[in-house]
Amino acid sequence: MHELSERTKKVLFAVVQSYINYPDPVGSRAITKRYGFGWSPATIRNIMADLEEMGFLRQPHTSAGRIPTDLGYRFYVDSLTAEPEYYQEKEIFKDIYMKLETLKNDIEMLLGETTKSFSMLSHYLGIAMLPVIDMTTLKRINIIKYKNDNAVVVLLTDEGVIKNKIVKIDPKITQKDLNRMASYINTEFSGYAMDEIRLKILREMSKEKIKCDTLIARAMSLCQEVLCFQEGALFVSGLTEVLNLPDFADLEKIKELSKAIEDKHTIIKLLDKLSESDGVKVIIGSENSLDEMKKLSLIVSPCKDSNRPVGIVGIIGPTRMNYAKAIYLVDNTAKFISKMLSGR
């Protein structure tokens, strides 16, 4: 990493800030007028040329000014968040938090509303995800006969998340049989994490007493099938908002964004990995592991209920993003949700 002088740091920060505010390549005269450093345009031009050589800036056209690279944005974000009061306009979030508080007993609605709020306030994509079910704990399971050879399995986790799945059953099985199966599953597996339950099922199914009790054997088999759905529920809001940004003026960029959010399975895997970290995380452009995300920035933070993960919230937008607002919004909303859920 290059060691930058204080003067060089000031110019780089100013170029990135200026480009975020005005989506046009930035010239030395614009920096002189907007920031009043007291240095000549020629001095600033030389510093900008050095920054380009070091990989912090690039020149999109030979006659134009310069714009930040992902490395330039990384410097900006790290410098920004090193300041305790990096964002001032905090009052605008109060109404949102009041609305979220009314949804604290329904985690799915809470996360869905969070994405809408993120989109409305930032004009980027708001995203949120429930935990991948492997890490959640079974509270209760109900099995309800539906039509002749189908049953609806309703699975409730300790985070209050409800999962439904329709499964095939033997038409001869009655609701009374299903109740007995549910009772057995609840007695044996309530309080266990989903990944632990899968291991326990494999051990239990090898026992002779299970093999002798046809109904319990069916219950185990059913439980195994139900626990196959592991993906977290993904919430995305604000595609219309983000497409109005000048960054998505050309069709190719719209296609890239659409491709990134259409592959939900890949995003779920990415968010699941990020949900293991603590605090807000900012991933800029080429830092993203997904090819579809390499021209986008992702800001996420996990939400917890007494240190137990209940979801992850975040924002996806162009690399030319109002990072101060977006980081503050994601970080503080995640903290608010965690504190609210822990105090229920």
C-alpha positions in Angstrom: 0.0 0.0 0.0 1.3 3.5 -0.9 2.2 5.9 1.9 0.4 9.2 1.1 1.4 12.6 2.4 -1.3 14.6 4.2 -1.7 16.9 1.2 -2.1 14.0 -1.2 -4.7 12.4 1.2 -6.7 15.7 1.2 -6.7 15.9 -2.6 -7.7 12.2 -3.0 -10.5 12.6 -0.5 -11.7 15.8 -2.2 -11.7 14.1 -5.7 -13.8 11.2 -4.5 -16.2 13.4 -2.5 -16.6 15.7 -5.5 -17.2 12.8 -7.9 -19.9 11.3 -5.5 -21.6 14.7 -5.4 -21.3 15.5 -9.1 -21.1 12.5 -11.5 -18.6 14.0 -13.9 -14.8 13.5 -14.1 -13.1 15.9 -11.7 -10.5 18.4 -12.8 -7.9 20.3 -10.7 -9.8 23.6 -11.1 -13.0 22.1 -9.7 -11.1 21.0 -6.6 -9.5 24.4 -6.3 -12.9 26.1 -6.4 -14.9 23.7 -4.2 -12.4 23.0 -1.5 -10.2 26.1 -1.3 -7.0 24.4 -0.2 -4.9 27.4 -1.1 -2.9 25.5 -3.6 -2.7 26.3 -7.3 -4.5 24.2 -9.9 -1.1 23.1 -11.3 -0.1 21.7 -7.9 -3.4 19.8 -7.5 -3.1 18.6 -11.1 0.4 17.1 -10.4 -0.9 15.4 -7.2 -3.8 14.0 -9.2 -1.4 12.7 -11.8 0.6 11.0 -9.0 -2.6 9.5 -7.6 -3.5 8.1 -11.1 0.0 6.5 -11.3 -0.5 4.9 -7.9 -3.9 3.5 -9.0 -6.2 5.6 -6.8 -7.6 7.6 -9.8 -8.1 7.0 -13.5 -8.8 9.2 -16.5 -11.8 7.9 -18.5 -11.0 10.1 -21.5 -7.8 11.8 -22.6 -9.2 15.3 -22.3 -11.4 14.7 -19.2 -10.7 15.0 -15.5 -10.3 12.0 -13.3 -12.5 9.6 -11.4 -11.8 7.3 -8.5 -10.8 3.6 -8.9 -12.0 1.0 -6.4 -8.8 1.6 -4.5 -9.6 5.3 -4.4 -13.1 4.5 -3.0 -11.5 2.2 -0.4 -9.2 5.0 0.8 -12.3 7.3 1.0 -14.4 4.8 3.0 -11.6 4.0 5.4 -10.9 7.7 6.0 -14.6 8.5 6.4 -15.4 5.8 8.9 -12.2 6.6 11.0 -14.1 9.8 12.0 -16.6 9.3 14.9 -19.1 11.8 13.5 -18.8 11.0 9.8 -22.6 11.6 9.1 -24.6 14.5 10.5 -28.2 14.2 9.2 -29.4 11.7 11.7 -32.8 13.1 12.3 -34.3 11.8 9.1 -34.1 8.2 10.4 -36.3 8.6 13.5 -39.6 8.0 11.7 -38.3 4.9 10.1 -37.2 3.4 13.4 -40.6 4.2 14.9 -42.2 2.2 12.1 -39.8 -0.7 12.5 -40.5 -0.9 16.2 -44.2 -1.8 15.4 -43.0 -4.9 13.5 -40.6 -6.3 16.1 -42.8 -9.5 16.6 -42.7 -10.4 12.9 -39.1 -10.7 11.8 -40.1 -11.2 8.1 -42.2 -8.1 7.9 -39.5 -6.2 9.9 -36.8 -7.1 7.4 -39.1 -6.5 4.4 -39.9 -3.0 5.7 -36.2 -2.3 6.4 -35.4 -2.9 2.7 -38.1 -0.5 1.6 -36.8 2.1 4.1 -33.2 1.7 2.8 -34.3 2.1 -0.8 -36.5 5.2 0.0 -33.7 7.0 2.0 -30.7 6.0 0.0 -32.1 5.6 -3.6 -30.1 2.4 -3.8 -31.3 -1.3 -3.5 -32.3 -2.3 0.0 -31.6 -5.9 0.8 -32.2 -8.2 3.8 -32.0 -11.9 4.5 -33.3 -14.2 7.1 -30.7 -16.7 8.4 -30.0 -19.8 6.4 -32.0 -22.3 8.3 -29.0 -24.6 9.2 -28.1 -22.1 11.9 -31.5 -21.6 13.4 -33.2 -23.7 16.2 -36.4 -25.6 15.9 -39.1 -24.5 18.3 -42.1 -26.4 17.0 -43.4 -28.3 14.0 -47.0 -28.8 12.9 -48.2 -31.1 10.2 -51.7 -30.5 8.6 -53.3 -32.8 6.1 -53.9 -31.0 2.8 -55.8 -32.8 0.1 -55.6 -36.6 -0.1 -51.9 -37.3 -0.5 -50.3 -33.9 0.6 -49.6 -32.4 4.0 -48.5 -28.8 4.9 -45.5 -28.8 7.3 -45.3 -25.6 9.3 -41.9 -25.1 11.0 -41.4 -22.4 13.6 -37.9 -21.4 14.7 -36.8 -19.8 17.9 -36.3 -16.5 16.0 -40.0 -16.5 15.2 -39.5 -17.4 11.6 -42.1 -19.6 10.1 -41.4 -21.9 7.1 -44.1 -23.8 5.2 -43.5 -26.8 2.9 -46.0 -29.0 1.1 -44.9 -32.7 1.2 -46.3 -35.9 -0.3 -47.8 -38.4 2.2 -49.4 -41.8 2.0 -53.2 -41.2 1.4 -54.0 -43.7 4.2 -52.3 -41.4 6.8 -54.9 -39.6 8.9 -54.6 -36.2 10.7 -54.3 -38.2 14.0 -51.3 -39.9 12.6 -49.8 -36.6 11.5 -50.4 -35.2 15.0 -48.5 -38.1 16.5 -45.7 -37.6 14.0 -45.4 -33.9 14.9 -45.5 -34.7 18.6 -42.6 -37.1 18.2 -40.6 -34.6 16.2 -41.2 -31.9 18.7 -40.3 -34.1 21.7 -37.1 -35.4 20.0 -35.8 -32.3 18.2 -37.2 -29.1 19.7 -34.4 -26.8 20.9 -31.8 -28.3 18.4 -30.2 -26.4 15.5 -31.2 -27.6 12.1 -27.8 -29.0 11.3 -27.8 -30.9 14.6 -31.2 -32.3 13.8 -30.0 -33.8 10.5 -27.2 -35.7 12.3 -29.6 -36.8 15.1 -32.1 -38.2 12.5 -29.4 -40.3 10.8 -28.4 -41.8 14.2 -32.1 -42.4 15.3 -33.0 -44.0 12.0 -30.4 -46.7 12.5 -32.1 -47.8 15.8 -34.2 -51.0 15.8 -37.1 -49.3 17.7 -37.5 -46.8 14.9 -37.5 -49.4 12.2 -40.3 -51.3 14.1 -42.5 -48.3 14.5 -43.7 -47.5 10.9 -45.3 -44.2 11.9 -42.2 -42.9 13.6 -40.0 -44.0 10.7 -42.3 -42.0 8.4 -42.0 -39.0 10.8 -38.2 -39.2 10.6 -38.3 -39.5 6.9 -40.7 -36.5 6.7 -38.5 -34.5 9.0 -35.4 -35.2 6.8 -37.3 -34.0 3.7 -38.6 -30.8 5.4 -35.1 -29.9 6.6 -33.8 -29.9 3.0 -35.0 -26.3 2.4 -32.1 -24.4 3.8 -32.0 -21.1 2.0 -32.7 -17.9 3.8 -35.6 -15.7 2.6 -34.2 -12.8 0.6 -35.8 -9.4 0.4 -34.9 -6.8 -2.2 -36.5 -3.3 -2.7 -35.8 -0.3 -4.9 -34.9 -1.5 -8.4 -36.9 1.5 -9.8 -35.0 3.9 -7.5 -31.6 2.7 -8.5 -32.3 2.6 -12.2 -33.0 6.4 -12.1 -29.4 7.0 -11.1 -27.0 8.4 -13.8 -24.7 5.4 -13.1 -27.2 3.1 -14.8 -27.9 5.3 -17.8 -26.5 2.7 -20.3 -28.2 -0.6 -21.0 -25.1 -2.8 -20.2 -25.0 -1.5 -16.6 -28.7 -2.2 -16.2 -28.1 -5.7 -17.4 -25.2 -6.2 -15.0 -27.4 -5.0 -12.1 -30.3 -7.2 -13.1 -28.0 -10.2 -13.4 -26.6 -9.6 -9.9 -30.0 -9.5 -8.2 -31.6 -12.3 -10.3 -29.2 -14.9 -9.1 -30.7 -15.1 -5.6 -29.0 -18.3 -4.7 -25.6 -16.8 -5.2 -26.5 -13.6 -3.2 -27.9 -15.7 -0.4 -24.6 -17.6 -0.2 -22.7 -14.4 -0.1 -24.9 -12.8 2.5 -24.8 -15.9 4.6 -21.0 -15.8 4.7 -21.1 -12.1 5.6 -23.7 -12.6 8.4 -21.0 -14.3 10.4 -19.0 -11.1 10.8 -19.6 -8.4 13.4 -20.6 -4.8 12.6 -20.9 -3.1 9.2 -19.0 -4.4 6.3 -18.3 -2.4 3.0 -17.3 -4.3 -0.1 -16.4 -2.1 -3.1 -16.5 -3.1 -6.7 -13.6 -5.5 -7.5 -13.4 -6.6 -3.8 -16.6 -8.5 -4.4 -16.2 -12.3 -4.9 -19.1 -12.4 -7.4 -18.3 -11.4 -11.0 -21.8 -9.8 -11.3 -21.1 -7.6 -8.3 -17.7 -6.3 -9.4 -19.0 -2.9 -10.6 -21.3 -2.5 -7.5 -20.7 -1.8 -3.9 -22.3 -3.8 -1.0 -22.8 -2.5 2.5 -24.2 -5.0 5.1 -24.5 -5.5 8.8 -25.9 -8.5 10.7 -28.9 -8.2 13.1 -28.9 -10.2 16.3 -31.3 -11.1 19.1 -29.1 -11.4 22.3 -26.1 -12.4 20.1 -28.1 -14.9 18.1 -28.2 -14.0 14.3 -31.7 -13.2 13.1 -30.9 -11.7 9.7 -28.6 -9.4 7.8 -29.5 -6.0 6.2 -27.8 -3.9 3.6 -27.6 -1.8 0.5 -26.4 -2.5 -3.0 -25.5 0.4 -5.2 -23.0 1.7 -7.7 -19.4 2.2 -6.6 -20.1 6.0 -6.9 -22.2 6.0 -3.8 -23.0 8.3 -0.9 -21.0 6.1 1.4 -21.4 8.3 4.5 -25.2 8.1 4.4 -25.4 4.5 3.3 -22.9 3.2 5.9 -24.6 5.2 8.7 -28.0 4.0 7.6 -27.1 0.3 7.5 -24.9 0.3 10.6 -27.3 2.1 12.8 -30.5 0.3 11.6 -28.9 -3.1 12.3 -27.9 -1.9 15.8 -31.4 -0.5 16.3 -33.0 -3.8 15.2 -30.6 -5.9 17.4 -31.2 -3.7 20.5 -35.0 -3.8 19.9 -35.2 -7.6 19.5 -32.9 -8.2 22.4 -35.2 -6.1 24.6 -38.5 -7.9 23.7 
